[in-house]
Amino acid sequence: MSSPGRRRSFAFGLRYDSYYVARCTKALEIALYATPAYEAWRRLDPGHEHPVFARLAALPALTKADLRRHGPEGFVPEGRDVAQGLASGEIDLAVTSGTTGDQVVNVWYQPWWDATEAATWKLNAHARKVATGSHREAILTSPWCVGVPCEEGYLPISQRSLGRFLYLSERSDPSTWPEELMDRMVGEINAFAPVILEANPSFLARLSRRIYRKGLHVRSPELIVLTYENPSLLHLRQIRRVFTAPIASSYGSTEAGHIFMQCEAGCMHQVTAFCHVDLLPLKPEHGGPALGRILVTTFENPWRALLRFDTGDIVRLAEGDPCPCGQQDGLTLASIEGRTVNLTSTPDGRAVTQGAVDRALAAVAGLAEYQVVHTGATTYEVRFVAEDAAPSRVAAGVREALRGLYGPKARIVATPVTGIAPDPPGKYRLARALQPPDVDSLLDEQFAPTTLLGEGA
């Protein structure tokens, strides 16, 4: 373990006002000295005389395993009782999506979540105009994430409506959506006339391909917000063929609220009103310092104190001139590059993000969907869906693009399929490795955190 005094914080090179620093300090103090799960961390705090970013950098990363180990009560600050909060209806318990081993039970405080979402609207010019908090919103995501699931049969619109929200699908696998279900979605969008359409990009891309092929009329909302998964460039192209609305990508997590929002110029801006984000740059040979992992510290959630929570994602910093939208506070990202579990590597061991895979494949003519699996040291298997092109020609394009990314030693096996199902409960993984790289070994050691909660705290 490196000395806390030698561990660096990327935050020292960023712009924050005094109010932000004060909120960050308050969040640190409440979590570290008034929240049970962090008791073992206190001895790592270099002290109040040090800047808050140095104090944070001295602490471990908080993982989902830590959240499961301490339970939802472990992250509730002193003075609040979970049983009483549940009985009064002030809070609820929410289980994150994903496989059983990856799920976390969270104390859910709806007013805080809503406030973090409202803060994102201020970061996008289109959202500032139309997102009032009472606007009509249609949602096209996995019903196991948001909505009402029904995998057999169909639900009437009355069972898929809640206040100003309309949930367009009760089925979680777009690869099996019947044509009549997609046609129903189009009809409901036209009749409901949502101001905002919030969607998994892969789900909306699937619907968009149906609309485009059949020449259907669909009413565009004022804004499309993509969430729950990283949009592929293919998804964006397919959506833009049929929808004229501006598109913004929103990034967050059930545990930490809304964290980044894409502005009208295309950059992702930190929601500084409700979180601090630490960047852990990767080593230069793996793309650092512009490429790195993020840890999130939340502000002002009275029912949940998170310090340096590892969201499991890799991001790419925006470099060069300031964003033309004018926002400069906190981190500004060029992209969310994908989850750490989506990392693959070249035959010589260089890490490759899902974003890099997507950019390589974006120019392949006729490619509609894909999934890349790194199966061996030099072997990469690709399942793909071809659209308006011979599968053999698409396969050749896929092989050429990925050899350019992974190098001449890479052996690319490309297989056409009729559809690709998302992972449970409804998120696509565009790339993955059967043996993922050790993410900690990729980090620049000047910034890499220790791990303490896993030591039995």
SEMI-521985 format. One record per residue (C-alpha): residue in one letter; x, y, z. Coordinates in steps of 0.02 Angstrom, whole numbers. Each point is the difference from the previous one (the first is absolute). Layout:
BEGIN
code=a	xx=X	yy=Y	zz=Z .
...
***
This chain:
BEGIN
code=m	xx=0	yy=0	zz=0 .
code=s	xx=70	yy=169	zz=-49 .
code=s	xx=10	yy=139	zz=129 .
code=p	xx=-154	yy=115	zz=10 .
code=g	xx=117	yy=149	zz=-9 .
code=r	xx=69	yy=-59	zz=-168 .
code=r	xx=-166	yy=-47	zz=-80 .
code=r	xx=-56	yy=134	zz=-122 .
code=s	xx=-173	yy=68	zz=-40 .
code=f	xx=-46	yy=43	zz=-178 .
code=a	xx=-124	yy=127	zz=71 .
code=f	xx=138	yy=125	zz=41 .
code=g	xx=12	yy=44	zz=-184 .
code=l	xx=-185	yy=37	zz=-21 .
code=r	xx=-111	yy=150	zz=30 .
code=y	xx=-113	yy=1	zz=154 .
code=d	xx=-74	yy=148	zz=94 .
code=s	xx=7	yy=20	zz=189 .
code=y	xx=-181	yy=-57	zz=20 .
code=y	xx=39	yy=-164	zz=-88 .
code=v	xx=154	yy=-29	zz=108 .
code=a	xx=-105	yy=32	zz=156 .
code=r	xx=-132	yy=-126	zz=-54 .
code=c	xx=135	yy=-126	zz=-41 .
code=t	xx=76	yy=23	zz=173 .
code=k	xx=-170	yy=-19	zz=83 .
code=a	xx=-34	yy=-161	zz=-96 .
code=l	xx=170	yy=-68	zz=54 .
code=e	xx=-28	yy=44	zz=183 .
code=i	xx=-176	yy=-74	zz=9 .
code=a	xx=53	yy=-161	zz=-84 .
code=l	xx=165	yy=-25	zz=88 .
code=y	xx=-50	yy=50	zz=176 .
code=a	xx=-189	yy=-27	zz=9 .
code=t	xx=-33	yy=-153	zz=-108 .
code=p	xx=35	yy=-177	zz=66 .
code=a	xx=74	yy=-81	zz=-156 .
code=y	xx=148	yy=120	zz=-6 .
code=e	xx=65	yy=-26	zz=177 .
code=a	xx=157	yy=-92	zz=-60 .
code=w	xx=39	yy=139	zz=-123 .
code=r	xx=23	yy=133	zz=133 .
code=r	xx=181	yy=-45	zz=37 .
code=l	xx=44	yy=37	zz=-183 .
code=d	xx=-64	yy=179	zz=8 .
code=p	xx=154	yy=114	zz=-1 .
code=g	xx=-98	yy=129	zz=99 .
code=h	xx=-101	yy=160	zz=-10 .
code=e	xx=154	yy=106	zz=-35 .
code=h	xx=16	yy=-81	zz=-172 .
code=p	xx=-104	yy=49	zz=-154 .
code=v	xx=-156	yy=-104	zz=-22 .
code=f	xx=60	yy=-74	zz=-165 .
code=a	xx=159	yy=-64	zz=84 .
code=r	xx=-105	yy=-76	zz=139 .
code=l	xx=-112	yy=-88	zz=-126 .
code=a	xx=149	yy=-64	zz=-99 .
code=a	xx=67	yy=-84	zz=157 .
code=l	xx=-156	yy=-109	zz=13 .
code=p	xx=-44	yy=-166	zz=-83 .
code=a	xx=-122	yy=-27	zz=-141 .
code=l	xx=-174	yy=-54	zz=54 .
code=t	xx=-61	yy=-152	zz=-96 .
code=k	xx=-167	yy=-86	zz=-24 .
code=a	xx=69	yy=-143	zz=103 .
code=d	xx=24	yy=124	zz=143 .
code=l	xx=-179	yy=60	zz=-20 .
code=r	xx=-63	yy=-179	zz=12 .
code=r	xx=115	yy=-39	zz=147 .
code=h	xx=-60	yy=144	zz=108 .
code=g	xx=-180	yy=-2	zz=-60 .
code=p	xx=-109	yy=153	zz=-30 .
code=e	xx=4	yy=49	zz=184 .
code=g	xx=189	yy=16	zz=0 .
code=f	xx=-4	yy=152	zz=-113 .
code=v	xx=-139	yy=95	zz=88 .
code=p	xx=70	yy=147	zz=103 .
code=e	xx=-29	yy=5	zz=187 .
code=g	xx=-168	yy=66	zz=58 .
code=r	xx=-105	yy=-91	zz=-128 .
code=d	xx=-86	yy=-168	zz=19 .
code=v	xx=-34	yy=-108	zz=-152 .
code=a	xx=-144	yy=-95	zz=79 .
code=q	xx=-88	yy=162	zz=47 .
code=g	xx=33	yy=75	zz=-171 .
code=l	xx=-75	yy=-152	zz=-85 .
code=a	xx=-150	yy=-1	zz=115 .
code=s	xx=-36	yy=184	zz=-33 .
code=g	xx=21	yy=-19	zz=-187 .
code=e	xx=138	yy=130	zz=-6 .
code=i	xx=121	yy=-126	zz=-76 .
code=d	xx=-6	yy=-166	zz=-90 .
code=l	xx=123	yy=-139	zz=-38 .
code=a	xx=55	yy=-17	zz=-181 .
code=v	xx=98	yy=-146	zz=-72 .
code=t	xx=116	yy=43	zz=-143 .
code=s	xx=-17	yy=-93	zz=-163 .
code=g	xx=125	yy=-130	zz=-58 .
code=t	xx=47	yy=-177	zz=43 .
code=t	xx=-31	yy=-62	zz=176 .
code=g	xx=184	yy=17	zz=48 .
code=d	xx=3	yy=180	zz=-59 .
code=q	xx=-161	yy=61	zz=82 .
code=v	xx=-1	yy=126	zz=142 .
code=v	xx=-142	yy=46	zz=119 .
code=n	xx=-7	yy=190	zz=13 .
code=v	xx=-94	yy=118	zz=113 .
code=w	xx=-103	yy=97	zz=-127 .
code=y	xx=-47	yy=181	zz=37 .
code=q	xx=-105	yy=60	zz=-146 .
code=p	xx=14	yy=189	zz=31 .
code=w	xx=190	yy=-9	zz=-9 .
code=w	xx=-3	yy=-102	zz=-161 .
code=d	xx=-122	yy=123	zz=-78 .
code=a	xx=110	yy=146	zz=50 .
code=t	xx=153	yy=-79	zz=-82 .
code=e	xx=-99	yy=-27	zz=-159 .
code=a	xx=-63	yy=179	zz=0 .
code=a	xx=180	yy=59	zz=18 .
code=t	xx=45	yy=-89	zz=-163 .
code=w	xx=-128	yy=101	zz=-96 .
code=k	xx=97	yy=159	zz=38 .
code=l	xx=151	yy=-72	zz=-91 .
code=n	xx=-85	yy=-17	zz=-170 .
code=a	xx=-77	yy=148	zz=-93 .
code=h	xx=-140	yy=-106	zz=-75 .
code=a	xx=-46	yy=-75	zz=169 .
code=r	xx=-2	yy=172	zz=81 .
code=k	xx=-136	yy=51	zz=-123 .
code=v	xx=-116	yy=-149	zz=14 .
code=a	xx=31	yy=-95	zz=163 .
code=t	xx=-117	yy=80	zz=125 .
code=g	xx=-24	yy=-145	zz=119 .
code=s	xx=-180	yy=-17	zz=-57 .
code=h	xx=39	yy=-39	zz=-183 .
code=r	xx=-67	yy=-156	zz=-86 .
code=e	xx=132	yy=-135	zz=-13 .
code=a	xx=-2	yy=-166	zz=-93 .
code=i	xx=124	yy=-131	zz=58 .
code=l	xx=71	yy=-142	zz=-105 .
code=t	xx=113	yy=-104	zz=110 .
code=s	xx=1	yy=-174	zz=72 .
code=p	xx=-156	yy=-13	zz=109 .
code=w	xx=108	yy=-91	zz=127 .
code=c	xx=96	yy=163	zz=23 .
code=v	xx=-144	yy=124	zz=-13 .
code=g	xx=-180	yy=-43	zz=-37 .
code=v	xx=-113	yy=-152	zz=13 .
code=p	xx=67	yy=-166	zz=-69 .
code=c	xx=-109	yy=-125	zz=-88 .
code=e	xx=92	yy=-124	zz=-111 .
code=e	xx=-156	yy=-95	zz=-54 .
code=g	xx=-147	yy=93	zz=-75 .
code=y	xx=-23	yy=188	zz=3 .
code=l	xx=-50	yy=130	zz=128 .
code=p	xx=-129	yy=135	zz=-34 .
code=i	xx=62	yy=179	zz=-2 .
code=s	xx=-86	yy=32	zz=166 .
code=q	xx=120	yy=-123	zz=84 .
code=r	xx=151	yy=81	zz=-84 .
code=s	xx=-41	yy=178	zz=49 .
code=l	xx=49	yy=90	zz=159 .
code=g	xx=-39	yy=185	zz=13 .
code=r	xx=96	yy=89	zz=-137 .
code=f	xx=94	yy=-158	zz=-51 .
code=l	xx=-44	yy=-128	zz=-133 .
code=y	xx=101	yy=-162	zz=-6 .
code=l	xx=2	yy=-58	zz=-180 .
code=s	xx=53	yy=-181	zz=21 .
code=e	xx=-36	yy=-140	zz=122 .
code=r	xx=124	yy=-117	zz=-90 .
code=s	xx=185	yy=1	zz=46 .
code=d	xx=80	yy=-77	zz=-155 .
code=p	xx=-11	yy=109	zz=-157 .
code=s	xx=68	yy=-141	zz=-108 .
code=t	xx=-166	yy=-91	zz=27 .
code=w	xx=-119	yy=149	zz=-13 .
code=p	xx=-146	yy=-45	zz=-116 .
code=e	xx=-40	yy=123	zz=-137 .
code=e	xx=-170	yy=37	zz=77 .
code=l	xx=84	yy=53	zz=162 .
code=m	xx=115	yy=121	zz=-88 .
code=d	xx=-144	yy=69	zz=-103 .
code=r	xx=-96	yy=26	zz=162 .
code=m	xx=148	yy=99	zz=70 .
code=v	xx=-1	yy=113	zz=-152 .
code=g	xx=-186	yy=30	zz=16 .
code=e	xx=16	yy=41	zz=185 .
code=i	xx=143	yy=122	zz=-30 .
code=n	xx=-107	yy=89	zz=-129 .
code=a	xx=-153	yy=6	zz=113 .
code=f	xx=89	yy=40	zz=163 .
code=a	xx=112	yy=133	zz=-80 .
code=p	xx=138	yy=-8	zz=131 .
code=v	xx=106	yy=153	zz=30 .
code=i	xx=147	yy=-113	zz=45 .
code=l	xx=31	yy=-178	zz=-57 .
code=e	xx=118	yy=-89	zz=119 .
code=a	xx=72	yy=-162	zz=-66 .
code=n	xx=131	yy=-134	zz=2 .
code=p	xx=93	yy=44	zz=-161 .
code=s	xx=-3	yy=-181	zz=-58 .
code=f	xx=-188	yy=-12	zz=30 .
code=l	xx=-38	yy=161	zz=-93 .
code=a	xx=118	yy=-51	zz=-141 .
code=r	xx=-95	yy=-164	zz=-20 .
code=l	xx=-165	yy=94	zz=-11 .
code=s	xx=77	yy=127	zz=-119 .
code=r	xx=55	yy=-136	zz=-120 .
code=r	xx=-179	yy=-62	zz=-7 .
code=i	xx=-65	yy=176	zz=-32 .
code=y	xx=128	yy=31	zz=-137 .
code=r	xx=-26	yy=-165	zz=-91 .
code=k	xx=-190	yy=16	zz=-2 .
code=g	xx=-5	yy=187	zz=-34 .
code=l	xx=-108	yy=31	zz=153 .
code=h	xx=-41	yy=174	zz=61 .
code=v	xx=60	yy=39	zz=176 .
code=r	xx=-15	yy=163	zz=93 .
code=s	xx=164	yy=66	zz=67 .
code=p	xx=6	yy=61	zz=180 .
code=e	xx=85	yy=162	zz=49 .
code=l	xx=149	yy=-97	zz=70 .
code=i	xx=63	yy=-179	zz=4 .
code=v	xx=98	yy=-48	zz=155 .
code=l	xx=103	yy=-160	zz=-13 .
code=t	xx=35	yy=-92	zz=162 .
code=y	xx=32	yy=-170	zz=82 .
code=e	xx=138	yy=-47	zz=-124 .
code=n	xx=131	yy=85	zz=-107 .
code=p	xx=-66	yy=44	zz=-173 .
code=s	xx=90	yy=-80	zz=-146 .
code=l	xx=35	yy=111	zz=-150 .
code=l	xx=-106	yy=-126	zz=-95 .
code=h	xx=-144	yy=29	zz=121 .
code=l	xx=14	yy=188	zz=-23 .
code=r	xx=2	yy=-14	zz=-189 .
code=q	xx=-154	yy=-112	zz=-1 .
code=i	xx=-97	yy=113	zz=119 .
code=r	xx=42	yy=158	zz=-98 .
code=r	xx=-67	yy=-77	zz=-161 .
code=v	xx=-177	yy=13	zz=68 .
code=f	xx=0	yy=125	zz=145 .
code=t	xx=41	yy=183	zz=-25 .
code=a	xx=12	yy=43	zz=185 .
code=p	xx=166	yy=49	zz=80 .
code=i	xx=80	yy=-144	zz=95 .
code=a	xx=88	yy=9	zz=167 .
code=s	xx=80	yy=-141	zz=99 .
code=s	xx=-25	yy=-5	zz=189 .
code=y	xx=116	yy=-100	zz=112 .
code=g	xx=-28	yy=-55	zz=179 .
code=s	xx=-33	yy=-148	zz=112 .
code=t	xx=-132	yy=-61	zz=121 .
code=e	xx=125	yy=17	zz=141 .
code=a	xx=70	yy=173	zz=-39 .
code=g	xx=-138	yy=92	zz=-94 .
code=h	xx=30	yy=102	zz=-158 .
code=i	xx=185	yy=33	zz=-26 .
code=f	xx=28	yy=68	zz=-176 .
code=m	xx=-110	yy=79	zz=-133 .
code=q	xx=41	yy=32	zz=-182 .
code=c	xx=-14	yy=181	zz=-55 .
code=e	xx=-60	yy=61	zz=-168 .
code=a	xx=182	yy=7	zz=-60 .
code=g	xx=25	yy=-186	zz=36 .
code=c	xx=108	yy=4	zz=158 .
code=m	xx=-47	yy=-89	zz=161 .
code=h	xx=-3	yy=119	zz=149 .
code=q	xx=8	yy=-48	zz=183 .
code=v	xx=-155	yy=32	zz=105 .
code=t	xx=99	yy=102	zz=125 .
code=a	xx=-156	yy=46	zz=99 .
code=f	xx=-12	yy=-177	zz=68 .
code=c	xx=165	yy=-91	zz=-17 .
code=h	xx=189	yy=7	zz=-5 .
code=v	xx=88	yy=-112	zz=-126 .
code=d	xx=178	yy=-61	zz=24 .
code=l	xx=92	yy=-56	zz=-156 .
code=l	xx=125	yy=-143	zz=13 .
code=p	xx=102	yy=13	zz=-160 .
code=l	xx=62	yy=-156	zz=-87 .
code=k	xx=183	yy=-24	zz=-37 .
code=p	xx=58	yy=88	zz=-159 .
code=e	xx=19	yy=-166	zz=-92 .
code=h	xx=-186	yy=-31	zz=29 .
code=g	xx=-60	yy=173	zz=-49 .
code=g	xx=30	yy=105	zz=157 .
code=p	xx=-9	yy=132	zz=61 .
code=a	xx=-147	yy=47	zz=-112 .
code=l	xx=-75	yy=-172	zz=28 .
code=g	xx=-45	yy=-56	zz=176 .
code=r	xx=-120	yy=-74	zz=127 .
code=i	xx=-115	yy=107	zz=103 .
code=l	xx=-47	yy=1	zz=184 .
code=v	xx=-155	yy=97	zz=56 .
code=t	xx=-31	yy=90	zz=166 .
code=t	xx=-182	yy=52	zz=22 .
code=f	xx=-63	yy=163	zz=77 .
code=e	xx=-150	yy=33	zz=111 .
code=n	xx=-91	yy=-166	zz=-4 .
code=p	xx=-62	yy=-10	zz=180 .
code=w	xx=-27	yy=-188	zz=-14 .
code=r	xx=159	yy=-58	zz=-86 .
code=a	xx=181	yy=58	zz=13 .
code=l	xx=114	yy=-64	zz=-138 .
code=l	xx=187	yy=39	zz=-3 .
code=r	xx=103	yy=-42	zz=-154 .
code=f	xx=-125	yy=-125	zz=-68 .
code=d	xx=70	yy=-100	zz=-145 .
code=t	xx=-134	yy=4	zz=-134 .
code=g	xx=97	yy=-126	zz=-104 .
code=d	xx=18	yy=114	zz=-150 .
code=i	xx=141	yy=67	zz=-107 .
code=v	xx=-10	yy=179	zz=-65 .
code=r	xx=98	yy=108	zz=-121 .
code=l	xx=37	yy=181	zz=45 .
code=a	xx=-38	yy=139	zz=-122 .
code=e	xx=163	yy=80	zz=-52 .
code=g	xx=45	yy=162	zz=-86 .
code=d	xx=-107	yy=157	zz=5 .
code=p	xx=-140	yy=23	zz=129 .
code=c	xx=-170	yy=-67	zz=-51 .
code=p	xx=-92	yy=127	zz=-109 .
code=c	xx=-155	yy=-18	zz=110 .
code=g	xx=94	yy=104	zz=130 .
code=q	xx=-4	yy=-124	zz=144 .
code=q	xx=170	yy=-26	zz=81 .
code=d	xx=-30	yy=-59	zz=179 .
code=g	xx=54	yy=-175	zz=47 .
code=l	xx=45	yy=-137	zz=-122 .
code=t	xx=-43	yy=18	zz=-184 .
code=l	xx=1	yy=-162	zz=-98 .
code=a	xx=13	yy=-37	zz=-183 .
code=s	xx=-86	yy=-167	zz=30 .
code=i	xx=-49	yy=-138	zz=119 .
code=e	xx=109	yy=-140	zz=-71 .
code=g	xx=-93	yy=-147	zz=76 .
code=r	xx=8	yy=-106	zz=154 .
code=t	xx=159	yy=-80	zz=64 .
code=v	xx=-81	yy=-170	zz=-30 .
code=n	xx=-12	yy=49	zz=-184 .
code=l	xx=188	yy=20	zz=-18 .
code=t	xx=91	yy=-111	zz=-121 .
code=s	xx=185	yy=4	zz=-45 .
code=t	xx=115	yy=-16	zz=-148 .
code=p	xx=109	yy=-155	zz=-19 .
code=d	xx=145	yy=98	zz=76 .
code=g	xx=-104	yy=50	zz=152 .
code=r	xx=-56	yy=179	zz=-36 .
code=a	xx=-172	yy=36	zz=72 .
code=v	xx=-141	yy=38	zz=-124 .
code=t	xx=-160	yy=83	zz=57 .
code=q	xx=-173	yy=-38	zz=-66 .
code=g	xx=-1	yy=176	zz=-70 .
code=a	xx=155	yy=-36	zz=-103 .
code=v	xx=-81	yy=-159	zz=-68 .
code=d	xx=-156	yy=97	zz=-46 .
code=r	xx=96	yy=137	zz=-90 .
code=a	xx=95	yy=-132	zz=-100 .
code=l	xx=-160	yy=-86	zz=-56 .
code=a	xx=-105	yy=155	zz=-30 .
code=a	xx=56	yy=17	zz=-181 .
code=v	xx=-40	yy=-180	zz=-50 .
code=a	xx=-135	yy=14	zz=-134 .
code=g	xx=-155	yy=-105	zz=33 .
code=l	xx=39	yy=-35	zz=184 .
code=a	xx=-155	yy=19	zz=110 .
code=e	xx=49	yy=-85	zz=164 .
code=y	xx=152	yy=-90	zz=67 .
code=q	xx=81	yy=-77	zz=153 .
code=v	xx=188	yy=-30	zz=13 .
code=v	xx=65	yy=-133	zz=119 .
code=h	xx=187	yy=-17	zz=34 .
code=t	xx=9	yy=-189	zz=18 .
code=g	xx=187	yy=-34	zz=0 .
code=a	xx=169	yy=83	zz=-3 .
code=t	xx=-16	yy=46	zz=-184 .
code=t	xx=-179	yy=-55	zz=-40 .
code=y	xx=-152	yy=114	zz=-11 .
code=e	xx=-173	yy=-67	zz=-43 .
code=v	xx=-129	yy=120	zz=-71 .
code=r	xx=-185	yy=-31	zz=-18 .
code=f	xx=-83	yy=127	zz=-113 .
code=v	xx=-163	yy=46	zz=-83 .
code=a	xx=10	yy=59	zz=-181 .
code=e	xx=-120	yy=129	zz=-71 .
code=d	xx=-27	yy=27	zz=-187 .
code=a	xx=167	yy=-82	zz=-40 .
code=a	xx=68	yy=-174	zz=-33 .
code=p	xx=56	yy=-79	zz=165 .
code=s	xx=163	yy=-56	zz=-81 .
code=r	xx=42	yy=180	zz=-48 .
code=v	xx=-43	yy=63	zz=176 .
code=a	xx=106	yy=-139	zz=77 .
code=a	xx=148	yy=53	zz=-107 .
code=g	xx=-23	yy=180	zz=56 .
code=v	xx=-8	yy=-53	zz=183 .
code=r	xx=160	yy=-102	zz=-14 .
code=e	xx=94	yy=142	zz=-85 .
code=a	xx=-58	yy=130	zz=127 .
code=l	xx=45	yy=-105	zz=151 .
code=r	xx=170	yy=-50	zz=-67 .
code=g	xx=35	yy=185	zz=-15 .
code=l	xx=-45	yy=19	zz=184 .
code=y	xx=77	yy=-158	zz=76 .
code=g	xx=147	yy=-20	zz=-119 .
code=p	xx=56	yy=-125	zz=-132 .
code=k	xx=18	yy=-142	zz=126 .
code=a	xx=-186	yy=4	zz=39 .
code=r	xx=-106	yy=-142	zz=-67 .
code=i	xx=-176	yy=65	zz=-31 .
code=v	xx=-145	yy=-122	zz=-20 .
code=a	xx=-158	yy=89	zz=-61 .
code=t	xx=-167	yy=-93	zz=1 .
code=p	xx=-166	yy=71	zz=-64 .
code=v	xx=-153	yy=-23	zz=112 .
code=t	xx=-180	yy=58	zz=-11 .
code=g	xx=1	yy=91	zz=166 .
code=i	xx=100	yy=31	zz=159 .
code=a	xx=-86	yy=-8	zz=168 .
code=p	xx=50	yy=120	zz=139 .
code=d	xx=73	yy=-63	zz=162 .
code=p	xx=-122	yy=-9	zz=146 .
code=p	xx=-95	yy=107	zz=40 .
code=g	xx=11	yy=90	zz=-167 .
code=k	xx=170	yy=80	zz=-33 .
code=y	xx=107	yy=-41	zz=-151 .
code=r	xx=185	yy=-39	zz=21 .
code=l	xx=82	yy=47	zz=-164 .
code=a	xx=169	yy=-70	zz=53 .
code=r	xx=68	yy=-112	zz=136 .
code=a	xx=141	yy=-122	zz=37 .
code=l	xx=-16	yy=-176	zz=69 .
code=q	xx=151	yy=47	zz=108 .
code=p	xx=-13	yy=189	zz=27 .
code=p	xx=159	yy=99	zz=36 .
code=d	xx=45	yy=36	zz=182 .
code=v	xx=-66	yy=178	zz=7 .
code=d	xx=104	yy=49	zz=152 .
code=s	xx=159	yy=-46	zz=-94 .
code=l	xx=-46	yy=124	zz=-137 .
code=l	xx=-3	yy=151	zz=117 .
code=d	xx=134	yy=133	zz=15 .
code=e	xx=74	yy=-40	zz=171 .
code=q	xx=7	yy=185	zz=48 .
code=f	xx=-190	yy=0	zz=11 .
code=a	xx=-46	yy=-181	zz=37 .
code=p	xx=-101	yy=-20	zz=161 .
code=t	xx=26	yy=-124	zz=139 .
code=t	xx=-135	yy=-128	zz=43 .
code=l	xx=-51	yy=-2	zz=181 .
code=l	xx=-182	yy=-45	zz=23 .
code=g	xx=39	yy=-170	zz=-72 .
code=e	xx=122	yy=-30	zz=144 .
code=g	xx=-141	yy=-39	zz=119 .
code=a	xx=-56	yy=174	zz=50 .
***
